[in-house]
Amino acid sequence: MRLIKEKKIQLGVVGGGPKSWIGHVHRISSRFDNQYEIVAGVFFEKFKTI
């Protein structure tokens, strides 16, 4: 039997900063089945440019 390695789905999160309950829930739930990888996110509307 040959095992096929599946590529993880790349996930971007918008919202859900440090004090956000729902953002925390979505980040945890995306790890349950190990098919998603968080690769990008925007968590705060006021940001500094470098």
N, CA, C and O atoms as a Tripos MOL2 file, in Angstrom:
@<TRIPOS>MOLECULE
protein
  200   199    50     0     0
PROTEIN
NO_CHARGES

@<TRIPOS>ATOM
      1 N           0.8420   -1.1810    0.0000 N.3       1 MET1
      2 CA          0.0000    0.0000    0.0000 C.3       1 MET1
      3 C           0.8840    1.2400    0.0000 C.2       1 MET1
      4 O           1.8460    1.3300    0.7620 O.2       1 MET1
      5 N           0.5550    2.1740   -0.8440 N.am      2 ARG2
      6 CA          1.3280    3.4010   -0.9580 C.3       2 ARG2
      7 C           0.5760    4.5470   -0.2890 C.2       2 ARG2
      8 O          -0.6010    4.7740   -0.5700 O.2       2 ARG2
      9 N           1.2550    5.2610    0.5870 N.am      3 LEU3
     10 CA          0.6400    6.3950    1.2610 C.3       3 LEU3
     11 C           0.8710    7.6600    0.4580 C.2       3 LEU3
     12 O           1.9870    7.9360    0.0170 O.2       3 LEU3
     13 N          -0.1850    8.4200    0.2750 N.am      4 ILE4
     14 CA         -0.0890    9.6810   -0.4560 C.3       4 ILE4
     15 C          -0.1000   10.8150    0.5630 C.2       4 ILE4
     16 O          -1.0280   10.9370    1.3610 O.2       4 ILE4
     17 N           0.9310   11.6330    0.5260 N.am      5 LYS5
     18 CA          1.0060   12.7660    1.4420 C.3       5 LYS5
     19 C           0.1540   13.8930    0.8850 C.2       5 LYS5
     20 O           0.3930   14.3780   -0.2210 O.2       5 LYS5
     21 N          -0.8430   14.3050    1.6580 N.am      6 GLU6
     22 CA         -1.7180   15.3830    1.2250 C.3       6 GLU6
     23 C          -1.1480   16.7230    1.6450 C.2       6 GLU6
     24 O          -0.5970   16.8630    2.7380 O.2       6 GLU6
     25 N          -1.2840   17.7040    0.7720 N.am      7 LYS7
     26 CA         -0.8330   19.0530    1.0760 C.3       7 LYS7
     27 C          -1.8740   19.7290    1.9720 C.2       7 LYS7
     28 O          -3.0770   19.5890    1.7490 O.2       7 LYS7
     29 N          -1.4110   20.4520    2.9710 N.am      8 LYS8
     30 CA         -2.3270   21.1560    3.8590 C.3       8 LYS8
     31 C          -2.9390   22.3600    3.1570 C.2       8 LYS8
     32 O          -2.3080   22.9870    2.3060 O.2       8 LYS8
     33 N          -4.1620   22.6680    3.5240 N.am      9 ILE9
     34 CA         -4.8400   23.8460    3.0120 C.3       9 ILE9
     35 C          -4.2700   25.0640    3.7140 C.2       9 ILE9
     36 O          -4.1810   25.0920    4.9420 O.2       9 ILE9
     37 N          -3.8850   26.0680    2.9450 N.am     10 GLN10
     38 CA         -3.3180   27.2840    3.5290 C.3      10 GLN10
     39 C          -4.4600   28.2170    3.9380 C.2      10 GLN10
     40 O          -5.3610   28.5040    3.1500 O.2      10 GLN10
     41 N          -4.4010   28.6780    5.1780 N.am     11 LEU11
     42 CA         -5.4910   29.4460    5.7610 C.3      11 LEU11
     43 C          -5.0120   30.8340    6.1470 C.2      11 LEU11
     44 O          -3.9560   30.9790    6.7620 O.2      11 LEU11
     45 N          -5.7760   31.8490    5.7920 N.am     12 GLY12
     46 CA         -5.5100   33.2180    6.2150 C.3      12 GLY12
     47 C          -6.6000   33.6500    7.1790 C.2      12 GLY12
     48 O          -7.7780   33.4010    6.9230 O.2      12 GLY12
     49 N          -6.2400   34.2830    8.2670 N.am     13 VAL13
     50 CA         -7.1910   34.7110    9.2850 C.3      13 VAL13
     51 C          -7.2890   36.2320    9.2540 C.2      13 VAL13
     52 O          -6.2770   36.9300    9.3020 O.2      13 VAL13
     53 N          -8.5240   36.7390    9.1730 N.am     14 VAL14
     54 CA         -8.7580   38.1780    9.2290 C.3      14 VAL14
     55 C          -9.5820   38.4420   10.4780 C.2      14 VAL14
     56 O         -10.6820   37.9110   10.6310 O.2      14 VAL14
     57 N          -9.0430   39.2650   11.3690 N.am     15 GLY15
     58 CA         -9.7130   39.5300   12.6440 C.3      15 GLY15
     59 C          -9.2580   38.5350   13.6900 C.2      15 GLY15
     60 O          -8.4250   37.6680   13.4240 O.2      15 GLY15
     61 N          -9.8090   38.6680   14.8710 N.am     16 GLY16
     62 CA         -9.4610   37.7270   15.9310 C.3      16 GLY16
     63 C          -8.1460   38.0440   16.5970 C.2      16 GLY16
     64 O          -7.2820   37.1740   16.7160 O.2      16 GLY16
     65 N          -7.9800   39.2820   17.0340 N.am     17 GLY17
     66 CA         -6.7610   39.6990   17.7160 C.3      17 GLY17
     67 C          -6.6180   39.0820   19.0940 C.2      17 GLY17
     68 O          -7.3790   38.1790   19.4430 O.2      17 GLY17
     69 N          -5.6570   39.5500   19.8920 N.am     18 PRO18
     70 CA         -5.3440   38.9540   21.1890 C.3      18 PRO18
     71 C          -6.5170   38.8520   22.1640 C.2      18 PRO18
     72 O          -6.5660   37.9060   22.9500 O.2      18 PRO18
     73 N          -7.4570   39.7880   22.1380 N.am     19 LYS19
     74 CA         -8.5800   39.7530   23.0800 C.3      19 LYS19
     75 C          -9.8500   39.1840   22.4540 C.2      19 LYS19
     76 O         -10.9170   39.2420   23.0660 O.2      19 LYS19
     77 N          -9.7520   38.6440   21.2670 N.am     20 SER20
     78 CA        -10.9230   38.1240   20.5660 C.3      20 SER20
     79 C         -11.1510   36.6580   20.9080 C.2      20 SER20
     80 O         -10.2740   35.8200   20.6960 O.2      20 SER20
     81 N         -12.3180   36.3560   21.4310 N.am     21 TRP21
     82 CA        -12.6530   34.9730   21.7630 C.3      21 TRP21
     83 C         -12.8580   34.1460   20.4960 C.2      21 TRP21
     84 O         -12.3670   33.0210   20.4030 O.2      21 TRP21
     85 N         -13.5730   34.6940   19.5320 N.am     22 ILE22
     86 CA        -13.8940   33.9260   18.3250 C.3      22 ILE22
     87 C         -12.6510   33.6540   17.4800 C.2      22 ILE22
     88 O         -12.5430   32.5980   16.8560 O.2      22 ILE22
     89 N         -11.7220   34.5920   17.4570 N.am     23 GLY23
     90 CA        -10.4790   34.3490   16.7280 C.3      23 GLY23
     91 C          -9.7060   33.1780   17.3080 C.2      23 GLY23
     92 O          -9.1580   32.3580   16.5720 O.2      23 GLY23
     93 N          -9.6660   33.1040   18.6290 N.am     24 HIS24
     94 CA         -8.9870   32.0060   19.3300 C.3      24 HIS24
     95 C          -9.6500   30.6680   18.9870 C.2      24 HIS24
     96 O          -8.9670   29.6790   18.7230 O.2      24 HIS24
     97 N         -10.9740   30.6470   18.9930 N.am     25 VAL25
     98 CA        -11.7120   29.4220   18.6740 C.3      25 VAL25
     99 C         -11.4170   28.9640   17.2460 C.2      25 VAL25
    100 O         -11.2110   27.7730   17.0140 O.2      25 VAL25
    101 N         -11.3930   29.8860   16.2950 N.am     26 HIS26
    102 CA        -11.1220   29.5090   14.9130 C.3      26 HIS26
    103 C          -9.6960   28.9970   14.7280 C.2      26 HIS26
    104 O          -9.4750   28.0520   13.9700 O.2      26 HIS26
    105 N          -8.7310   29.6040   15.4070 N.am     27 ARG27
    106 CA         -7.3460   29.1240   15.2890 C.3      27 ARG27
    107 C          -7.1960   27.7230   15.8600 C.2      27 ARG27
    108 O          -6.5160   26.8840   15.2690 O.2      27 ARG27
    109 N          -7.8180   27.4600   16.9970 N.am     28 ILE28
    110 CA         -7.7380   26.1260   17.6090 C.3      28 ILE28
    111 C          -8.4600   25.0910   16.7460 C.2      28 ILE28
    112 O          -7.9330   24.0080   16.4940 O.2      28 ILE28
    113 N          -9.6690   25.4300   16.2950 N.am     29 SER29
    114 CA        -10.4430   24.4560   15.5210 C.3      29 SER29
    115 C          -9.7860   24.1250   14.1790 C.2      29 SER29
    116 O          -9.9870   23.0330   13.6470 O.2      29 SER29
    117 N          -9.0150   25.0460   13.6340 N.am     30 SER30
    118 CA         -8.3360   24.7590   12.3630 C.3      30 SER30
    119 C          -7.2200   23.7370   12.5340 C.2      30 SER30
    120 O          -6.7260   23.1910   11.5470 O.2      30 SER30
    121 N          -6.8180   23.4730   13.7660 N.am     31 ARG31
    122 CA         -5.7420   22.4950   14.0200 C.3      31 ARG31
    123 C          -6.2580   21.0960   14.3480 C.2      31 ARG31
    124 O          -5.4680   20.1520   14.3870 O.2      31 ARG31
    125 N          -7.5630   20.9380   14.5860 N.am     32 PHE32
    126 CA         -8.1030   19.6490   15.0240 C.3      32 PHE32
    127 C          -7.7800   18.4920   14.0870 C.2      32 PHE32
    128 O          -7.3220   17.4420   14.5370 O.2      32 PHE32
    129 N          -8.0080   18.6690   12.8150 N.am     33 ASP33
    130 CA         -7.7740   17.5620   11.8860 C.3      33 ASP33
    131 C          -6.4390   17.6520   11.1670 C.2      33 ASP33
    132 O          -6.1360   16.8130   10.3190 O.2      33 ASP33
    133 N          -5.6400   18.6560   11.4930 N.am     34 ASN34
    134 CA         -4.2880   18.8110   10.9560 C.3      34 ASN34
    135 C          -4.2670   18.9030    9.4230 C.2      34 ASN34
    136 O          -3.3150   18.4530    8.7850 O.2      34 ASN34
    137 N          -5.3280   19.4920    8.8330 N.am     35 GLN35
    138 CA         -5.3650   19.6600    7.3860 C.3      35 GLN35
    139 C          -5.1610   21.1140    6.9780 C.2      35 GLN35
    140 O          -5.0710   21.4150    5.7870 O.2      35 GLN35
    141 N          -5.0880   22.0150    7.9480 N.am     36 TYR36
    142 CA         -4.9500   23.4370    7.6620 C.3      36 TYR36
    143 C          -3.6520   23.9710    8.2580 C.2      36 TYR36
    144 O          -3.1670   23.4760    9.2760 O.2      36 TYR36
    145 N          -3.1100   24.9750    7.6130 N.am     37 GLU37
    146 CA         -1.9110   25.6520    8.1120 C.3      37 GLU37
    147 C          -2.1660   27.1570    8.0020 C.2      37 GLU37
    148 O          -2.4130   27.6670    6.9090 O.2      37 GLU37
    149 N          -2.1040   27.8680    9.1360 N.am     38 ILE38
    150 CA         -2.3010   29.3150    9.1120 C.3      38 ILE38
    151 C          -1.0170   29.9490    8.5900 C.2      38 ILE38
    152 O           0.0470   29.8160    9.1950 O.2      38 ILE38
    153 N          -1.1330   30.6410    7.4570 N.am     39 VAL39
    154 CA          0.0490   31.2040    6.8040 C.3      39 VAL39
    155 C           0.0330   32.7300    6.7640 C.2      39 VAL39
    156 O           1.0530   33.3530    6.4680 O.2      39 VAL39
    157 N          -1.1290   33.3430    7.0630 N.am     40 ALA40
    158 CA         -1.2240   34.8040    7.0170 C.3      40 ALA40
    159 C          -2.3490   35.2600    7.9370 C.2      40 ALA40
    160 O          -3.2660   34.5000    8.2470 O.2      40 ALA40
    161 N          -2.2590   36.5040    8.3620 N.am     41 GLY41
    162 CA         -3.3320   37.0320    9.1850 C.3      41 GLY41
    163 C          -3.2570   38.5360    9.3390 C.2      41 GLY41
    164 O          -2.1830   39.1340    9.2750 O.2      41 GLY41
    165 N          -4.4170   39.1340    9.5440 N.am     42 VAL42
    166 CA         -4.5440   40.5560    9.8550 C.3      42 VAL42
    167 C          -5.4050   40.6140   11.1010 C.2      42 VAL42
    168 O          -6.5550   40.1740   11.0860 O.2      42 VAL42
    169 N          -4.8540   41.1590   12.1890 N.am     43 PHE43
    170 CA         -5.5420   41.0570   13.4670 C.3      43 PHE43
    171 C          -5.8910   42.3860   14.1180 C.2      43 PHE43
    172 O          -6.5550   42.3920   15.1540 O.2      43 PHE43
    173 N          -5.4740   43.5040   13.5560 N.am     44 PHE44
    174 CA         -5.7300   44.7870   14.1900 C.3      44 PHE44
    175 C          -5.8360   45.8510   13.1140 C.2      44 PHE44
    176 O          -4.9830   45.9370   12.2310 O.2      44 PHE44
    177 N          -6.8840   46.6600   13.1870 N.am     45 GLU45
    178 CA         -7.0850   47.6300   12.1070 C.3      45 GLU45
    179 C          -6.1230   48.8130   12.1480 C.2      45 GLU45
    180 O          -5.9270   49.4710   11.1260 O.2      45 GLU45
    181 N          -5.5190   49.1010   13.2980 N.am     46 LYS46
    182 CA         -4.5620   50.2010   13.3910 C.3      46 LYS46
    183 C          -3.1600   49.6210   13.4060 C.2      46 LYS46
    184 O          -2.7670   48.9620   14.3680 O.2      46 LYS46
    185 N          -2.4190   49.8590   12.3630 N.am     47 PHE47
    186 CA         -1.1010   49.2440   12.2630 C.3      47 PHE47
    187 C          -0.0540   50.2960   11.9210 C.2      47 PHE47
    188 O          -0.3720   51.3900   11.4550 O.2      47 PHE47
    189 N           1.1740   49.9420   12.1580 N.am     48 LYS48
    190 CA          2.3100   50.8030   11.7870 C.3      48 LYS48
    191 C           2.9960   50.2080   10.5720 C.2      48 LYS48
    192 O           3.1520   48.9920   10.4630 O.2      48 LYS48
    193 N           3.3990   51.0680    9.6720 N.am     49 THR49
    194 CA          4.2100   50.5790    8.5580 C.3      49 THR49
    195 C           5.6780   50.7440    8.9370 C.2      49 THR49
    196 O           6.0530   51.6830    9.6380 O.2      49 THR49
    197 N           6.4720   49.8440    8.4760 N.am     50 ILE50
    198 CA          7.9090   49.8730    8.8180 C.3      50 ILE50
    199 C           8.6500   50.7100    7.8220 C.2      50 ILE50
    200 O           9.8670   50.8630    7.9280 O.2      50 ILE50
@<TRIPOS>BOND
     1     1     2 1
     2     2     3 1
     3     3     4 2
     4     3     5 am
     5     5     6 1
     6     6     7 1
     7     7     8 2
     8     7     9 am
     9     9    10 1
    10    10    11 1
    11    11    12 2
    12    11    13 am
    13    13    14 1
    14    14    15 1
    15    15    16 2
    16    15    17 am
    17    17    18 1
    18    18    19 1
    19    19    20 2
    20    19    21 am
    21    21    22 1
    22    22    23 1
    23    23    24 2
    24    23    25 am
    25    25    26 1
    26    26    27 1
    27    27    28 2
    28    27    29 am
    29    29    30 1
    30    30    31 1
    31    31    32 2
    32    31    33 am
    33    33    34 1
    34    34    35 1
    35    35    36 2
    36    35    37 am
    37    37    38 1
    38    38    39 1
    39    39    40 2
    40    39    41 am
    41    41    42 1
    42    42    43 1
    43    43    44 2
    44    43    45 am
    45    45    46 1
    46    46    47 1
    47    47    48 2
    48    47    49 am
    49    49    50 1
    50    50    51 1
    51    51    52 2
    52    51    53 am
    53    53    54 1
    54    54    55 1
    55    55    56 2
    56    55    57 am
    57    57    58 1
    58    58    59 1
    59    59    60 2
    60    59    61 am
    61    61    62 1
    62    62    63 1
    63    63    64 2
    64    63    65 am
    65    65    66 1
    66    66    67 1
    67    67    68 2
    68    67    69 am
    69    69    70 1
    70    70    71 1
    71    71    72 2
    72    71    73 am
    73    73    74 1
    74    74    75 1
    75    75    76 2
    76    75    77 am
    77    77    78 1
    78    78    79 1
    79    79    80 2
    80    79    81 am
    81    81    82 1
    82    82    83 1
    83    83    84 2
    84    83    85 am
    85    85    86 1
    86    86    87 1
    87    87    88 2
    88    87    89 am
    89    89    90 1
    90    90    91 1
    91    91    92 2
    92    91    93 am
    93    93    94 1
    94    94    95 1
    95    95    96 2
    96    95    97 am
    97    97    98 1
    98    98    99 1
    99    99   100 2
   100    99   101 am
   101   101   102 1
   102   102   103 1
   103   103   104 2
   104   103   105 am
   105   105   106 1
   106   106   107 1
   107   107   108 2
   108   107   109 am
   109   109   110 1
   110   110   111 1
   111   111   112 2
   112   111   113 am
   113   113   114 1
   114   114   115 1
   115   115   116 2
   116   115   117 am
   117   117   118 1
   118   118   119 1
   119   119   120 2
   120   119   121 am
   121   121   122 1
   122   122   123 1
   123   123   124 2
   124   123   125 am
   125   125   126 1
   126   126   127 1
   127   127   128 2
   128   127   129 am
   129   129   130 1
   130   130   131 1
   131   131   132 2
   132   131   133 am
   133   133   134 1
   134   134   135 1
   135   135   136 2
   136   135   137 am
   137   137   138 1
   138   138   139 1
   139   139   140 2
   140   139   141 am
   141   141   142 1
   142   142   143 1
   143   143   144 2
   144   143   145 am
   145   145   146 1
   146   146   147 1
   147   147   148 2
   148   147   149 am
   149   149   150 1
   150   150   151 1
   151   151   152 2
   152   151   153 am
   153   153   154 1
   154   154   155 1
   155   155   156 2
   156   155   157 am
   157   157   158 1
   158   158   159 1
   159   159   160 2
   160   159   161 am
   161   161   162 1
   162   162   163 1
   163   163   164 2
   164   163   165 am
   165   165   166 1
   166   166   167 1
   167   167   168 2
   168   167   169 am
   169   169   170 1
   170   170   171 1
   171   171   172 2
   172   171   173 am
   173   173   174 1
   174   174   175 1
   175   175   176 2
   176   175   177 am
   177   177   178 1
   178   178   179 1
   179   179   180 2
   180   179   181 am
   181   181   182 1
   182   182   183 1
   183   183   184 2
   184   183   185 am
   185   185   186 1
   186   186   187 1
   187   187   188 2
   188   187   189 am
   189   189   190 1
   190   190   191 1
   191   191   192 2
   192   191   193 am
   193   193   194 1
   194   194   195 1
   195   195   196 2
   196   195   197 am
   197   197   198 1
   198   198   199 1
   199   199   200 2
@<TRIPOS>SUBSTRUCTURE
     1 MET1         2 RESIDUE 1 A MET
     2 ARG2         6 RESIDUE 1 A ARG
     3 LEU3        10 RESIDUE 1 A LEU
     4 ILE4        14 RESIDUE 1 A ILE
     5 LYS5        18 RESIDUE 1 A LYS
     6 GLU6        22 RESIDUE 1 A GLU
     7 LYS7        26 RESIDUE 1 A LYS
     8 LYS8        30 RESIDUE 1 A LYS
     9 ILE9        34 RESIDUE 1 A ILE
    10 GLN10       38 RESIDUE 1 A GLN
    11 LEU11       42 RESIDUE 1 A LEU
    12 GLY12       46 RESIDUE 1 A GLY
    13 VAL13       50 RESIDUE 1 A VAL
    14 VAL14       54 RESIDUE 1 A VAL
    15 GLY15       58 RESIDUE 1 A GLY
    16 GLY16       62 RESIDUE 1 A GLY
    17 GLY17       66 RESIDUE 1 A GLY
    18 PRO18       70 RESIDUE 1 A PRO
    19 LYS19       74 RESIDUE 1 A LYS
    20 SER20       78 RESIDUE 1 A SER
    21 TRP21       82 RESIDUE 1 A TRP
    22 ILE22       86 RESIDUE 1 A ILE
    23 GLY23       90 RESIDUE 1 A GLY
    24 HIS24       94 RESIDUE 1 A HIS
    25 VAL25       98 RESIDUE 1 A VAL
    26 HIS26      102 RESIDUE 1 A HIS
    27 ARG27      106 RESIDUE 1 A ARG
    28 ILE28      110 RESIDUE 1 A ILE
    29 SER29      114 RESIDUE 1 A SER
    30 SER30      118 RESIDUE 1 A SER
    31 ARG31      122 RESIDUE 1 A ARG
    32 PHE32      126 RESIDUE 1 A PHE
    33 ASP33      130 RESIDUE 1 A ASP
    34 ASN34      134 RESIDUE 1 A ASN
    35 GLN35      138 RESIDUE 1 A GLN
    36 TYR36      142 RESIDUE 1 A TYR
    37 GLU37      146 RESIDUE 1 A GLU
    38 ILE38      150 RESIDUE 1 A ILE
    39 VAL39      154 RESIDUE 1 A VAL
    40 ALA40      158 RESIDUE 1 A ALA
    41 GLY41      162 RESIDUE 1 A GLY
    42 VAL42      166 RESIDUE 1 A VAL
    43 PHE43      170 RESIDUE 1 A PHE
    44 PHE44      174 RESIDUE 1 A PHE
    45 GLU45      178 RESIDUE 1 A GLU
    46 LYS46      182 RESIDUE 1 A LYS
    47 PHE47      186 RESIDUE 1 A PHE
    48 LYS48      190 RESIDUE 1 A LYS
    49 THR49      194 RESIDUE 1 A THR
    50 ILE50      198 RESIDUE 1 A ILE
